[in-house]
Amino acid sequence: MKIRPPQPRPVPVSGDLYSTYAWHPEMADDKILRVSKSSLGTFQTCEQQYFIKYVLGVKEPENDNMIRGTNVHDAYEFIMDRSLDVEYATQMKNEHGYDGVRGYFESLIPHVRLKKGWDDEYALPTGEDYHLGEPEHLSRLMESEAKRFMGSNPNAFLPVGNELGVDAIVELDINGTKVQVHLNGFIDRLFMDDNGDYHVHELKTGLWKDKKTKYESMAKEMAFYVYMLSKSQQPNHGGVNIRYWGWDHTRGIEGSPNEIYRFIEPVKAGIVADMLTDLKALVSAHLRYKGDLNGKHFATKPVGAERYFCQPWCGVKGFCPKYERHMMPHEMRAKSEGN
C-alpha cells in the first residue's frame, strides 16, 4: 500500500476554487471539500475507512476484481463510442432478426485488452490478452444490449453521455454553517429516451445479491448522480433532470450466475433525500476535523464489526486504531501516537 496525501486541485466549473478530500475549516477560503460517489459510499460503509482512504490517502493495490472491472468498462466505452454502427445493426435486425443483431454485437467485443490513460479520450488496444474472464462478462452485456436494441428506437439507443465526467459546486447548510462542496465523478452511461427523459445507468462486474442493503447502496449511488447532474453548471448536461436509474451486474445474480442482472426503475425522491442526509453527515465530520492524523471525528464501526466487516472486507484495517494498532505502518504509528 502507498500513502499519497490528497492535494487540492482546481475545480473545473470554477477557475478560482480548489477542492480536496482532506479539507478542514482552517484551510484558505479558496479550498473546498471534494466528494465523489465512491468517497460518499465509503463514508456510508465506515467513517474510519473513509478517513484512512480519502483523508489520509492510503491507496490499496489493484486486485483482480478492480482490474476486471476497469477492462470491461474500457471495452464497453470503446464499443459504444467507436465501434457500434446503428445503421448496420438496424440492417441486421431487419434481415436476420435478433440472431443477426446479437451476432453483430458479439463481434464488437475486443480481442485484446484496451487501456485508457489519463490523457486518452478513448481506450486504446494494448496487444495484451484478457486473463480475468472479461470476454464472458462482455458477452453477457452484449446479449443484453442486443435485446434492448430489438425493442428500442435505434435513434435513442446510444448513450448521450458515455463515461461522462461531471462537476458541480453546491452549498450545504450544516446547522447554520454554509459549506461549499465540490461534487465530482464519472457516470457510466446517460441515456435519453424518445420522450426526452433521461436515465443514468451503472455497470458493475460483480455478483448481484438480492438484499435490501445491496439495493439501498446501489440506489444511493444513483441518487448521488441524480443530485450532481441537477446541480452541475456544465454545458450540455448541467441541470439535467433524471427520470430513471438502473444498473447492470455482468456476473449475474445469486442462483443465476451466467445471466446478466439488469435493473431499471423511476428515480425515488426518498432515496435522494437519504443520500443528502449522508452527504451532510460527511460534511459535518469534516467541520469537526482538525487537519491532522487524528481521525477521532470519523467514527469506527461498532463493537463486533471486526468479525463481520473488518476482517473479510476492509483492505485498510491495518491503519485503523480500532482494529489492530500494531499493524499500522511504523511511520504513521509514530505520528499518530503523538496526537
N, C-alpha and C positions, 0 to 999 in steps of 0.2 A: 504493500500500500504506500501511497505517496501523500504528503501533506502539501497542498497548494492553497494557501490562504486566498480567498476571493478578493479580487481587486475591482475598484469602481470602473465602470465602462460607460461610454456615452449612451444616452437613451435616444434611439433613432428618431422618435417623434418630438424630441425637444433638444435643440442644439446646446443648451446651457445647463443640462442636468446630467448627473452620473448616478448609476444605480449599482448596488452591491448586495449580496446575500448577508453580508456581515454588518449591515447598518445598525447604528445605535444613535440615540438622541444627541450625543456630544459631537457628532460629525458636522462638518460645514453644511451650510444651507443648500449648497448645490448637490449634495449627496442624498439619495433616497433609497428606500428598500426595494429590492428586486424580488419578485415572486413568480415562480413558474408552476405549471401543473404538477411537475414532479416534486418540487420542493414543498408545495402545499400538501400533496399526498403523503409525503414522508412525515410532515408535521402531524397530520391526522393519525398516522400509524404510531409514531413515538416521537415526542418532542425532543428527547435527548439524542435520538438518532439524527433528527433534523439538525440539531446544533452541531453534532460531530461532522456530519457530511457537508452541510452547506455553510455554516458559520465558520467552523474551523478549517474546512476544506480538505477533509480526509477523502481521498479518491480510492475506490475499490478497483482492483484489476478486473478487466473484462472476463466474464465467464462464457461458456458455450451458449447459454440462453441469450445473453446480450448480443453476441456475435451473430447468432442465427437471426435474431430479430432485426438487426441492422441490415443484414444481407437481403432478407425478404423485403424490407421496406425500400431499399435502394432499387431492387429489381422491379418492384411493382410501380414505383415512381417512374422509372425509365419506360416501362410498358405504357403507362397512361399518358406520358408526355411525348414520347418519341417513337413508339413502335405501332400502337394500335391505330389502324385505318378504319374509321367508322363506315366509310363508303364501301370498303371491301367486306367488312363484317355484315353490312346490310345485304350485299350481294350473296354472301354465303347463306344468310338467313332465308332469302327469297328462293334460292336454288336448292339448298340442301337442308334447310330447317335447323333444328337445334344441333344435330350432329356436325353440321358444317361450321356453325358458329363456335362450338366447343373445340373442334379440331383446330380452327384458326387461332383461337385464344391460347390453346395449349402450345401452339407453335411459336408464340411470342416469348415463352419463358427462356431467359438467357441460359446458355450452356456453360458459361463461366461466371465467376463471381464479379460483381460490379462493386466499385468503391467510389464514394462521393467524398471529396476533400472539402475543407472549409471554404475554399475559393472556387469550387466547381459548381456550376449551375446544375449539372446533371451528373449522375453516377457514370463512371467510365469502366470499360472492361479491364480486368487485371490479368487475364490469362490463367488465373488460379481456379482449380476445380472446387465446386461446393463439396463440403465434407460433413455437414451437420444436418442433412436431410432437408435442405432448403427447397429443392425441386418438388418434393412431396407437398410441402406447405403451399408453394406457388401453384401447383396443380389443383389443389382443393380450392384455392382462391379463384383461379381462372374458370373452374367449373361453375362456381357460384356466380361469377361475373357474366358468364355465358347465359345463365338462366335469367339474370337481371336484364341482359340485353334483349332477350326474347320478349320480354314484357314491357319494355320501355320505349319511349320516343328516342330514336337514335340521336336527335339533336340535343337531348338533355342527358345523354349517357355519360359523357366525360365530365370529370370534376371541373368546377370553375376555379378551384384552388387545390393545388397538389403539393403536399409538404409546405403548407403556407405559413410563412413567418409573420407573427402578429405581435405588435407592441401597443400598449395602452397605458396612460397615466390616469390614475383615479385618486380621489381624495376621500379618505375614510374618517369618520368621526368615532374616536375611541374615547368614550366617557368625557366628551367635551374637548378633546385634543384632536386637531386636524392633522392628519398624516398623509403625505403624498406617497403613492406606491406605484412602482413600475411593474405592470403585468407583462410577461414575456413568454413566448412559446411557439412551437410549430404544430399546426393542426394537420393531421394526416391527410384528410380529404374534406373539401367543402363542395357540396353539390347544390344545384338549383333545379327544381322540377318544372313541369310545364306551366304551373300556376305562379311561378316566380317565388316559391317558398324555398328557403334554404335548409340544408341538412348537413350537420357535421358528423363525420364517421371516423372511427379509430380502428387501427389494425394492430392486433396482438397475435403473437405466435405461440402463446401458452395454451393451457387447457382451461376451458370454462368450467367452473364449479357452480352449480345452480343453487347458490346460497344467498340469503338476504344480504349478508355482509359484502359478498362479492359484487352483487348488483349495486349496492349503495356506493361502494368505492368507485366503480366504473361510471355510474351516473354523476357522481360529484366531479370526476374528471371532465365529463362532457359539460357540466354546469359551469366549470371554470372557463372553458372555451366559449360558451354562450355569452357569459358576462364579459369576457375580454373582448370579443368581437363587437358587442354592443357599445363598448366604451372606447374602442380604438379610434384614433384620429387619422389613421392612414387612408390614402385614397384607394378606390376600388372596392375594398371590403370593410372599411371603417363604418361603424354604426349599423352593421347588418343585424337584422332581427331573425334569429334562428327559430324554425318551427319544429324541427325534428332532430333527434340524435340517435346514434347507434354505434355498434362495434362488431368486428369480426374476430374470432379466435380460430386460427387455422389449424391448431392441434385438435380441435373438436371439443366435445362436451363429455363429461364423465359418463361412461356407458356406450358412447358412440365416438370413439377417438379418431375414426377415419373420415368423418364428415365435418366440414367447417361449421362453426356455430356463428350464425348471423342474427343480430337483434336490432330492431328499429322501433322507436316509439316517439310520440309527441313529447316535446320539452315539458318538464314538470317544474312549475314555478316554486313549489315547496322545496325541491332539491336544490334549486339555485339559491334559495334563501338559506338553506342549511350550509351550503358551501360558503356563502358570505359570512355566516357566523364563524366558521372555521378560519376564514381569512382574517377576520377581525381579531380572533384569538391569537393568531400568529403575530399580527402587528402589535398587539398588546404585550406579548412576550418580549418583542424587540424594544418596546418603550421602557421596559424594566432592565434591559441588558446594559452592561457597563462597558462592553467592548474588549473584555479580557478573555482568558481561557476558562473562566468560571461560568459554567452553564447552569447554575442553580435556578435560573429563571425559566429553563426549559425542562419540564418535568420528565422523569423516567417512568417506565411502565410500572403498574402496581405490583406489590409482592406476589410472586407466583408466576410472573410473566417470563422469568428466566427459563423455565421449563417449557412453556408453550409457545413463546415467541422468540426470545433472545437466542436460545441455543439452535433451533432449527433454521431460523430465517435471517437474523441480523448479521450482516457482514462486517460491522464495525464495533462489535461488542467489546473487543479488546481495548477500545478507547473509552469505554463507559465506566464511570466511577462506581456505578451500582453493580455492574455485573462482576468483573474481576479486575480490580485496580492494578494488580501485579502484572496483568497482561498489557497494560498501557506502555507504548514506546517510551524509552528512558528519557528522551529529551522533553516529551510532553509531561511525563510524570513529575519531573523535577520542577517545571514551571507551575504546574497545577497545584502541587503541594505548597507552594508559596502563597496561594490565594485563599 
